[in-house]
Amino acid sequence: MPRYLWRGSYTTDGIRGLLNEGGTSRREAVERLTVDELGGMVEAFYFAFGGHDVVVIADVPDPATAAAITMTIRASGAVEVETAVLLTPEEIDAAAEKASAVAYRPPGG
């Protein structure tokens, strides 16, 4: 199952909701969304300081499911979300093997 990293930054309304509901309720909401409703699994859920307020790593069935999660969360207006596909070292090894077959010419090359 593909693994994704979501990094979120709460809007002012999102922070207000977090202050009212608490952190564990947000984790439970994400777990319900990814596990109960979409057949995935949350590996990690953390709040953070810095450029992002929340970080989630989860396995979901396919890219369309990952896109649906991202679009739904962003449409709420409470969280700005960035999504990244996570690759295992073995997947990078496979990509490196395929790279020799890629015909690419850099600009000016």
N, CA, C and O atoms as CSV, one atom per row, in Angstrom:
chain,resi,resn,atom,element,x,y,z
A,1,MET,N,N,0.856,-1.174,0.000
A,1,MET,CA,C,0.000,0.000,0.000
A,1,MET,C,C,0.901,1.236,0.000
A,1,MET,O,O,1.837,1.303,0.796
A,2,PRO,N,N,0.646,2.205,-0.862
A,2,PRO,CA,C,1.471,3.415,-0.910
A,2,PRO,C,C,1.432,4.183,0.415
A,2,PRO,O,O,0.414,4.212,1.107
A,3,ARG,N,N,2.549,4.793,0.742
A,3,ARG,CA,C,2.675,5.561,1.987
A,3,ARG,C,C,2.850,7.033,1.619
A,3,ARG,O,O,3.571,7.382,0.684
A,4,TYR,N,N,2.170,7.877,2.381
A,4,TYR,CA,C,2.195,9.316,2.127
A,4,TYR,C,C,2.534,10.076,3.391
A,4,TYR,O,O,2.279,9.627,4.509
A,5,LEU,N,N,3.121,11.245,3.176
A,5,LEU,CA,C,3.401,12.194,4.245
A,5,LEU,C,C,2.536,13.416,4.005
A,5,LEU,O,O,2.581,14.013,2.930
A,6,TRP,N,N,1.753,13.786,5.000
A,6,TRP,CA,C,0.974,15.023,4.937
A,6,TRP,C,C,1.533,15.967,5.977
A,6,TRP,O,O,1.709,15.602,7.139
A,7,ARG,N,N,1.814,17.202,5.539
A,7,ARG,CA,C,2.238,18.261,6.442
A,7,ARG,C,C,1.170,19.333,6.389
A,7,ARG,O,O,0.805,19.805,5.313
A,8,GLY,N,N,0.670,19.716,7.551
A,8,GLY,CA,C,-0.419,20.683,7.584
A,8,GLY,C,C,-0.104,21.890,8.423
A,8,GLY,O,O,0.606,21.817,9.426
A,9,SER,N,N,-0.651,23.006,7.987
A,9,SER,CA,C,-0.554,24.262,8.730
A,9,SER,C,C,-1.972,24.758,8.967
A,9,SER,O,O,-2.726,24.998,8.024
A,10,TYR,N,N,-2.323,24.908,10.241
A,10,TYR,CA,C,-3.681,25.333,10.579
A,10,TYR,C,C,-3.893,26.800,10.245
A,10,TYR,O,O,-3.006,27.631,10.441
A,11,THR,N,N,-5.074,27.103,9.742
A,11,THR,CA,C,-5.500,28.490,9.577
A,11,THR,C,C,-5.944,28.990,10.947
A,11,THR,O,O,-5.950,28.226,11.912
A,12,THR,N,N,-6.308,30.242,11.038
A,12,THR,CA,C,-6.799,30.782,12.309
A,12,THR,C,C,-8.009,29.994,12.791
A,12,THR,O,O,-8.102,29.672,13.976
A,13,ASP,N,N,-8.932,29.680,11.895
A,13,ASP,CA,C,-10.105,28.894,12.286
A,13,ASP,C,C,-9.702,27.489,12.735
A,13,ASP,O,O,-10.286,26.943,13.671
A,14,GLY,N,N,-8.720,26.914,12.078
A,14,GLY,CA,C,-8.244,25.591,12.469
A,14,GLY,C,C,-7.630,25.595,13.854
A,14,GLY,O,O,-7.855,24.671,14.637
A,15,ILE,N,N,-6.861,26.617,14.163
A,15,ILE,CA,C,-6.268,26.729,15.498
A,15,ILE,C,C,-7.360,26.887,16.549
A,15,ILE,O,O,-7.284,26.290,17.623
A,16,ARG,N,N,-8.374,27.689,16.241
A,16,ARG,CA,C,-9.488,27.843,17.193
A,16,ARG,C,C,-10.150,26.491,17.459
A,16,ARG,O,O,-10.448,26.152,18.604
A,17,GLY,N,N,-10.375,25.731,16.405
A,17,GLY,CA,C,-10.966,24.399,16.576
A,17,GLY,C,C,-10.068,23.481,17.384
A,17,GLY,O,O,-10.549,22.730,18.233
A,18,LEU,N,N,-8.772,23.534,17.130
A,18,LEU,CA,C,-7.818,22.719,17.886
A,18,LEU,C,C,-7.829,23.100,19.365
A,18,LEU,O,O,-7.783,22.227,20.233
A,19,LEU,N,N,-7.889,24.386,19.651
A,19,LEU,CA,C,-7.956,24.830,21.049
A,19,LEU,C,C,-9.224,24.326,21.731
A,19,LEU,O,O,-9.200,23.982,22.913
A,20,ASN,N,N,-10.331,24.281,20.990
A,20,ASN,CA,C,-11.597,23.814,21.564
A,20,ASN,C,C,-11.666,22.298,21.716
A,20,ASN,O,O,-12.189,21.796,22.711
A,21,GLU,N,N,-11.136,21.563,20.726
A,21,GLU,CA,C,-11.302,20.106,20.707
A,21,GLU,C,C,-10.101,19.350,21.243
A,21,GLU,O,O,-10.251,18.216,21.698
A,22,GLY,N,N,-8.922,19.934,21.206
A,22,GLY,CA,C,-7.722,19.262,21.678
A,22,GLY,C,C,-7.050,18.432,20.604
A,22,GLY,O,O,-7.632,18.152,19.556
A,23,GLY,N,N,-5.817,18.042,20.882
A,23,GLY,CA,C,-5.005,17.311,19.918
A,23,GLY,C,C,-5.443,15.879,19.691
A,23,GLY,O,O,-5.418,15.397,18.559
A,24,THR,N,N,-5.846,15.189,20.751
A,24,THR,CA,C,-6.221,13.778,20.571
A,24,THR,C,C,-7.457,13.628,19.701
A,24,THR,O,O,-7.596,12.636,18.986
A,25,SER,N,N,-8.353,14.602,19.755
A,25,SER,CA,C,-9.544,14.504,18.899
A,25,SER,C,C,-9.172,14.638,17.427
A,25,SER,O,O,-9.812,14.034,16.566
A,26,ARG,N,N,-8.133,15.433,17.132
A,26,ARG,CA,C,-7.696,15.565,15.733
A,26,ARG,C,C,-7.060,14.270,15.259
A,26,ARG,O,O,-7.305,13.830,14.136
A,27,ARG,N,N,-6.240,13.653,16.113
A,27,ARG,CA,C,-5.644,12.373,15.741
A,27,ARG,C,C,-6.734,11.338,15.491
A,27,ARG,O,O,-6.672,10.597,14.510
A,28,GLU,N,N,-7.723,11.285,16.365
A,28,GLU,CA,C,-8.824,10.329,16.190
A,28,GLU,C,C,-9.587,10.593,14.899
A,28,GLU,O,O,-9.991,9.650,14.219
A,29,ALA,N,N,-9.788,11.855,14.553
A,29,ALA,CA,C,-10.497,12.194,13.312
A,29,ALA,C,C,-9.712,11.715,12.095
A,29,ALA,O,O,-10.295,11.189,11.147
A,30,VAL,N,N,-8.399,11.895,12.118
A,30,VAL,CA,C,-7.552,11.446,11.001
A,30,VAL,C,C,-7.548,9.919,10.927
A,30,VAL,O,O,-7.613,9.354,9.835
A,31,GLU,N,N,-7.473,9.256,12.061
A,31,GLU,CA,C,-7.505,7.794,12.062
A,31,GLU,C,C,-8.833,7.268,11.530
A,31,GLU,O,O,-8.855,6.304,10.765
A,32,ARG,N,N,-9.941,7.894,11.929
A,32,ARG,CA,C,-11.254,7.478,11.403
A,32,ARG,C,C,-11.313,7.649,9.897
A,32,ARG,O,O,-11.799,6.775,9.180
A,33,LEU,N,N,-10.814,8.783,9.422
A,33,LEU,CA,C,-10.829,9.077,7.988
A,33,LEU,C,C,-10.012,8.050,7.213
A,33,LEU,O,O,-10.509,7.459,6.255
A,34,THR,N,N,-8.779,7.838,7.616
A,34,THR,CA,C,-7.899,6.985,6.820
A,34,THR,C,C,-8.139,5.505,7.043
A,34,THR,O,O,-8.028,4.724,6.097
A,35,VAL,N,N,-8.463,5.092,8.257
A,35,VAL,CA,C,-8.609,3.670,8.557
A,35,VAL,C,C,-10.037,3.211,8.330
A,35,VAL,O,O,-10.285,2.325,7.512
A,36,ASP,N,N,-10.974,3.808,9.048
A,36,ASP,CA,C,-12.358,3.338,9.004
A,36,ASP,C,C,-13.027,3.600,7.664
A,36,ASP,O,O,-13.735,2.740,7.140
A,37,GLU,N,N,-12.808,4.776,7.115
A,37,GLU,CA,C,-13.547,5.168,5.923
A,37,GLU,C,C,-12.844,4.807,4.618
A,37,GLU,O,O,-13.511,4.556,3.614
A,38,LEU,N,N,-11.509,4.777,4.610
A,38,LEU,CA,C,-10.801,4.631,3.341
A,38,LEU,C,C,-9.868,3.426,3.266
A,38,LEU,O,O,-9.173,3.250,2.264
A,39,GLY,N,N,-9.840,2.601,4.300
A,39,GLY,CA,C,-9.056,1.376,4.232
A,39,GLY,C,C,-7.564,1.551,4.386
A,39,GLY,O,O,-6.801,0.692,3.945
A,40,GLY,N,N,-7.122,2.641,4.999
A,40,GLY,CA,C,-5.699,2.869,5.185
A,40,GLY,C,C,-5.262,2.635,6.616
A,40,GLY,O,O,-5.982,2.028,7.408
A,41,MET,N,N,-4.070,3.124,6.939
A,41,MET,CA,C,-3.541,2.972,8.288
A,41,MET,C,C,-2.621,4.153,8.611
A,41,MET,O,O,-1.719,4.473,7.836
A,42,VAL,N,N,-2.853,4.791,9.751
A,42,VAL,CA,C,-1.993,5.884,10.197
A,42,VAL,C,C,-0.788,5.281,10.898
A,42,VAL,O,O,-0.934,4.533,11.865
A,43,GLU,N,N,0.397,5.605,10.410
A,43,GLU,CA,C,1.636,5.149,11.035
A,43,GLU,C,C,2.096,6.123,12.111
A,43,GLU,O,O,2.563,5.712,13.173
A,44,ALA,N,N,1.961,7.427,11.827
A,44,ALA,CA,C,2.421,8.444,12.773
A,44,ALA,C,C,1.557,9.688,12.655
A,44,ALA,O,O,1.107,10.052,11.569
A,45,PHE,N,N,1.335,10.329,13.786
A,45,PHE,CA,C,0.597,11.596,13.848
A,45,PHE,C,C,1.281,12.438,14.914
A,45,PHE,O,O,1.310,12.066,16.087
A,46,TYR,N,N,1.832,13.577,14.499
A,46,TYR,CA,C,2.537,14.457,15.428
A,46,TYR,C,C,2.168,15.909,15.181
A,46,TYR,O,O,1.916,16.324,14.050
A,47,PHE,N,N,2.142,16.673,16.269
A,47,PHE,CA,C,2.096,18.117,16.166
A,47,PHE,C,C,3.541,18.606,16.186
A,47,PHE,O,O,4.414,17.963,16.768
A,48,ALA,N,N,3.786,19.758,15.538
A,48,ALA,CA,C,5.155,20.226,15.395
A,48,ALA,C,C,5.222,21.744,15.508
A,48,ALA,O,O,4.227,22.441,15.313
A,49,PHE,N,N,6.404,22.238,15.824
A,49,PHE,CA,C,6.698,23.665,15.776
A,49,PHE,C,C,7.379,23.953,14.450
A,49,PHE,O,O,7.965,23.054,13.847
A,50,GLY,N,N,7.309,25.178,13.994
A,50,GLY,CA,C,8.007,25.552,12.777
A,50,GLY,C,C,7.044,25.811,11.640
A,50,GLY,O,O,5.959,26.359,11.838
A,51,GLY,N,N,7.455,25.409,10.438
A,51,GLY,CA,C,6.679,25.698,9.244
A,51,GLY,C,C,5.367,24.940,9.128
A,51,GLY,O,O,4.473,25.357,8.392
A,52,HIS,N,N,5.244,23.831,9.848
A,52,HIS,CA,C,4.020,23.035,9.802
A,52,HIS,C,C,3.559,22.735,11.223
A,52,HIS,O,O,4.371,22.562,12.132
A,53,ASP,N,N,2.243,22.676,11.395
A,53,ASP,CA,C,1.666,22.432,12.715
A,53,ASP,C,C,1.415,20.955,13.000
A,53,ASP,O,O,1.392,20.533,14.156
A,54,VAL,N,N,1.228,20.179,11.945
A,54,VAL,CA,C,0.894,18.764,12.116
A,54,VAL,C,C,1.557,17.956,11.006
A,54,VAL,O,O,1.670,18.412,9.868
A,55,VAL,N,N,1.993,16.746,11.356
A,55,VAL,CA,C,2.633,15.843,10.407
A,55,VAL,C,C,1.970,14.477,10.549
A,55,VAL,O,O,1.835,13.952,11.654
A,56,VAL,N,N,1.557,13.906,9.414
A,56,VAL,CA,C,0.918,12.591,9.412
A,56,VAL,C,C,1.593,11.714,8.368
A,56,VAL,O,O,1.823,12.146,7.238
A,57,ILE,N,N,1.906,10.490,8.748
A,57,ILE,CA,C,2.367,9.477,7.799
A,57,ILE,C,C,1.324,8.379,7.818
A,57,ILE,O,O,0.982,7.853,8.877
A,58,ALA,N,N,0.812,8.029,6.628
A,58,ALA,CA,C,-0.234,7.014,6.551
A,58,ALA,C,C,-0.116,6.209,5.268
A,58,ALA,O,O,0.340,6.705,4.238
A,59,ASP,N,N,-0.537,4.959,5.356
A,59,ASP,CA,C,-0.684,4.102,4.183
A,59,ASP,C,C,-2.120,4.231,3.723
A,59,ASP,O,O,-3.045,4.106,4.525
A,60,VAL,N,N,-2.314,4.478,2.441
A,60,VAL,CA,C,-3.665,4.493,1.869
A,60,VAL,C,C,-3.657,3.652,0.601
A,60,VAL,O,O,-2.598,3.442,0.009
A,61,PRO,N,N,-4.813,3.169,0.174
A,61,PRO,CA,C,-4.857,2.198,-0.920
A,61,PRO,C,C,-4.250,2.634,-2.250
A,61,PRO,O,O,-3.679,1.804,-2.958
A,62,ASP,N,N,-4.359,3.929,-2.614
A,62,ASP,CA,C,-3.923,4.331,-3.948
A,62,ASP,C,C,-3.809,5.856,-4.026
A,62,ASP,O,O,-4.259,6.558,-3.120
A,63,PRO,N,N,-3.208,6.370,-5.107
A,63,PRO,CA,C,-3.055,7.827,-5.250
A,63,PRO,C,C,-4.381,8.586,-5.269
A,63,PRO,O,O,-4.445,9.713,-4.779
A,64,ALA,N,N,-5.423,8.001,-5.816
A,64,ALA,CA,C,-6.722,8.693,-5.839
A,64,ALA,C,C,-7.238,8.906,-4.418
A,64,ALA,O,O,-7.822,9.948,-4.118
A,65,THR,N,N,-7.027,7.930,-3.549
A,65,THR,CA,C,-7.443,8.065,-2.157
A,65,THR,C,C,-6.633,9.160,-1.477
A,65,THR,O,O,-7.188,9.971,-0.736
A,66,ALA,N,N,-5.327,9.190,-1.723
A,66,ALA,CA,C,-4.479,10.241,-1.150
A,66,ALA,C,C,-4.938,11.620,-1.623
A,66,ALA,O,O,-4.986,12.564,-0.835
A,67,ALA,N,N,-5.270,11.734,-2.895
A,67,ALA,CA,C,-5.749,13.011,-3.437
A,67,ALA,C,C,-7.082,13.395,-2.805
A,67,ALA,O,O,-7.306,14.567,-2.500
A,68,ALA,N,N,-7.967,12.427,-2.605
A,68,ALA,CA,C,-9.268,12.702,-1.981
A,68,ALA,C,C,-9.086,13.219,-0.558
A,68,ALA,O,O,-9.770,14.154,-0.141
A,69,ILE,N,N,-8.167,12.613,0.184
A,69,ILE,CA,C,-7.894,13.073,1.548
A,69,ILE,C,C,-7.391,14.516,1.517
A,69,ILE,O,O,-7.881,15.365,2.261
A,70,THR,N,N,-6.422,14.785,0.664
A,70,THR,CA,C,-5.847,16.127,0.576
A,70,THR,C,C,-6.894,17.157,0.183
A,70,THR,O,O,-6.991,18.214,0.807
A,71,MET,N,N,-7.674,16.857,-0.842
A,71,MET,CA,C,-8.687,17.819,-1.309
A,71,MET,C,C,-9.751,18.082,-0.246
A,71,MET,O,O,-10.173,19.222,-0.055
A,72,THR,N,N,-10.180,17.031,0.441
A,72,THR,CA,C,-11.219,17.193,1.454
A,72,THR,C,C,-10.729,18.034,2.615
A,72,THR,O,O,-11.447,18.908,3.101
A,73,ILE,N,N,-9.500,17.771,3.064
A,73,ILE,CA,C,-8.957,18.541,4.185
A,73,ILE,C,C,-8.758,19.996,3.780
A,73,ILE,O,O,-9.111,20.902,4.535
A,74,ARG,N,N,-8.197,20.228,2.600
A,74,ARG,CA,C,-7.980,21.619,2.152
A,74,ARG,C,C,-9.292,22.352,1.952
A,74,ARG,O,O,-9.388,23.545,2.242
A,75,ALA,N,N,-10.311,21.648,1.456
A,75,ALA,CA,C,-11.611,22.286,1.216
A,75,ALA,C,C,-12.270,22.753,2.512
A,75,ALA,O,O,-13.131,23.632,2.491
A,76,SER,N,N,-11.867,22.165,3.638
A,76,SER,CA,C,-12.441,22.584,4.919
A,76,SER,C,C,-12.056,24.021,5.258
A,76,SER,O,O,-12.768,24.694,6.003
A,77,GLY,N,N,-10.937,24.493,4.717
A,77,GLY,CA,C,-10.468,25.834,5.026
A,77,GLY,C,C,-9.760,25.939,6.364
A,77,GLY,O,O,-9.296,27.021,6.724
A,78,ALA,N,N,-9.662,24.837,7.121
A,78,ALA,CA,C,-9.061,24.868,8.443
A,78,ALA,C,C,-7.573,24.515,8.427
A,78,ALA,O,O,-6.839,24.827,9.365
A,79,VAL,N,N,-7.135,23.852,7.334
A,79,VAL,CA,C,-5.753,23.383,7.272
A,79,VAL,C,C,-5.244,23.517,5.842
A,79,VAL,O,O,-5.928,23.124,4.897
A,80,GLU,N,N,-4.046,24.072,5.684
A,80,GLU,CA,C,-3.339,24.033,4.407
A,80,GLU,C,C,-2.479,22.777,4.445
A,80,GLU,O,O,-1.759,22.548,5.416
A,81,VAL,N,N,-2.550,21.963,3.398
A,81,VAL,CA,C,-1.904,20.650,3.420
A,81,VAL,C,C,-0.954,20.492,2.241
A,81,VAL,O,O,-1.263,20.889,1.117
A,82,GLU,N,N,0.209,19.904,2.517
A,82,GLU,CA,C,1.145,19.468,1.481
A,82,GLU,C,C,1.211,17.944,1.559
A,82,GLU,O,O,1.240,17.375,2.650
A,83,THR,N,N,1.235,17.301,0.425
A,83,THR,CA,C,1.268,15.840,0.366
A,83,THR,C,C,2.524,15.396,-0.369
A,83,THR,O,O,2.889,15.957,-1.402
A,84,ALA,N,N,3.179,14.379,0.181
A,84,ALA,CA,C,4.358,13.806,-0.474
A,84,ALA,C,C,4.231,12.292,-0.474
A,84,ALA,O,O,3.813,11.695,0.519
A,85,VAL,N,N,4.593,11.675,-1.591
A,85,VAL,CA,C,4.656,10.224,-1.677
A,85,VAL,C,C,5.968,9.794,-1.034
A,85,VAL,O,O,7.019,10.365,-1.324
A,86,LEU,N,N,5.911,8.798,-0.169
A,86,LEU,CA,C,7.116,8.290,0.465
A,86,LEU,C,C,7.546,7.002,-0.227
A,86,LEU,O,O,6.713,6.150,-0.538
A,87,LEU,N,N,8.831,6.864,-0.462
A,87,LEU,CA,C,9.383,5.698,-1.149
A,87,LEU,C,C,10.348,4.960,-0.230
A,87,LEU,O,O,11.087,5.581,0.534
A,88,THR,N,N,10.336,3.654,-0.308
A,88,THR,CA,C,11.271,2.845,0.471
A,88,THR,C,C,12.636,2.849,-0.217
A,88,THR,O,O,12.724,3.194,-1.395
A,89,PRO,N,N,13.693,2.474,0.490
A,89,PRO,CA,C,14.999,2.346,-0.163
A,89,PRO,C,C,14.968,1.360,-1.336
A,89,PRO,O,O,15.651,1.567,-2.338
A,90,GLU,N,N,14.193,0.309,-1.214
A,90,GLU,CA,C,14.082,-0.668,-2.300
A,90,GLU,C,C,13.410,-0.066,-3.533
A,90,GLU,O,O,13.777,-0.392,-4.662
A,91,GLU,N,N,12.437,0.802,-3.323
A,91,GLU,CA,C,11.795,1.468,-4.452
A,91,GLU,C,C,12.765,2.421,-5.145
A,91,GLU,O,O,12.721,2.566,-6.366
A,92,ILE,N,N,13.629,3.064,-4.387
A,92,ILE,CA,C,14.653,3.927,-4.984
A,92,ILE,C,C,15.657,3.088,-5.759
A,92,ILE,O,O,16.111,3.496,-6.828
A,93,ASP,N,N,16.012,1.907,-5.228
A,93,ASP,CA,C,16.901,1.002,-5.970
A,93,ASP,C,C,16.282,0.646,-7.320
A,93,ASP,O,O,16.971,0.666,-8.340
A,94,ALA,N,N,14.992,0.323,-7.335
A,94,ALA,CA,C,14.313,-0.025,-8.584
A,94,ALA,C,C,14.298,1.167,-9.536
A,94,ALA,O,O,14.479,1.004,-10.742
A,95,ALA,N,N,14.082,2.359,-8.998
A,95,ALA,CA,C,14.098,3.567,-9.838
A,95,ALA,C,C,15.477,3.804,-10.417
A,95,ALA,O,O,15.603,4.190,-11.579
A,96,ALA,N,N,16.506,3.581,-9.627
A,96,ALA,CA,C,17.877,3.775,-10.109
A,96,ALA,C,C,18.184,2.819,-11.257
A,96,ALA,O,O,18.869,3.188,-12.211
A,97,GLU,N,N,17.683,1.606,-11.164
A,97,GLU,CA,C,17.878,0.639,-12.248
A,97,GLU,C,C,17.188,1.094,-13.532
A,97,GLU,O,O,17.727,0.925,-14.626
A,98,LYS,N,N,16.006,1.666,-13.394
A,98,LYS,CA,C,15.254,2.126,-14.562
A,98,LYS,C,C,15.826,3.416,-15.147
A,98,LYS,O,O,15.618,3.709,-16.325
A,99,ALA,N,N,16.541,4.182,-14.333
A,99,ALA,CA,C,17.039,5.495,-14.764
A,99,ALA,C,C,17.942,5.390,-15.982
A,99,ALA,O,O,17.961,6.308,-16.803
A,100,SER,N,N,18.684,4.312,-16.125
A,100,SER,CA,C,19.584,4.182,-17.272
A,100,SER,C,C,18.824,4.089,-18.593
A,100,SER,O,O,19.392,4.357,-19.652
A,101,ALA,N,N,17.553,3.714,-18.541
A,101,ALA,CA,C,16.751,3.602,-19.754
A,101,ALA,C,C,16.016,4.906,-20.100
A,101,ALA,O,O,15.356,4.992,-21.135
A,102,VAL,N,N,16.133,5.904,-19.242
A,102,VAL,CA,C,15.439,7.171,-19.476
A,102,VAL,C,C,16.277,8.016,-20.431
A,102,VAL,O,O,17.433,8.326,-20.142
A,103,ALA,N,N,15.695,8.384,-21.560
A,103,ALA,CA,C,16.371,9.220,-22.537
A,103,ALA,C,C,16.051,10.684,-22.257
A,103,ALA,O,O,14.984,11.176,-22.624
A,104,TYR,N,N,16.973,11.366,-21.610
A,104,TYR,CA,C,16.758,12.771,-21.260
A,104,TYR,C,C,17.960,13.579,-21.721
A,104,TYR,O,O,19.110,13.182,-21.534
A,105,ARG,N,N,17.668,14.717,-22.325
A,105,ARG,CA,C,18.701,15.648,-22.733
A,105,ARG,C,C,18.448,16.947,-21.995
A,105,ARG,O,O,17.390,17.551,-22.173
A,106,PRO,N,N,19.399,17.407,-21.158
A,106,PRO,CA,C,19.192,18.654,-20.431
A,106,PRO,C,C,19.198,19.855,-21.390
A,106,PRO,O,O,19.744,19.760,-22.490
A,107,PRO,N,N,18.603,20.969,-20.989
A,107,PRO,CA,C,18.626,22.146,-21.830
A,107,PRO,C,C,20.062,22.531,-22.185
A,107,PRO,O,O,20.933,22.590,-21.317
A,108,GLY,N,N,20.293,22.790,-23.461
A,108,GLY,CA,C,21.603,23.179,-23.931
A,108,GLY,C,C,22.565,22.000,-24.090
A,108,GLY,O,O,23.713,22.181,-24.494
A,109,GLY,N,N,22.089,20.782,-23.768
A,109,GLY,CA,C,22.987,19.614,-23.810
A,109,GLY,C,C,22.968,18.890,-25.115
A,109,GLY,O,O,23.675,17.895,-25.280
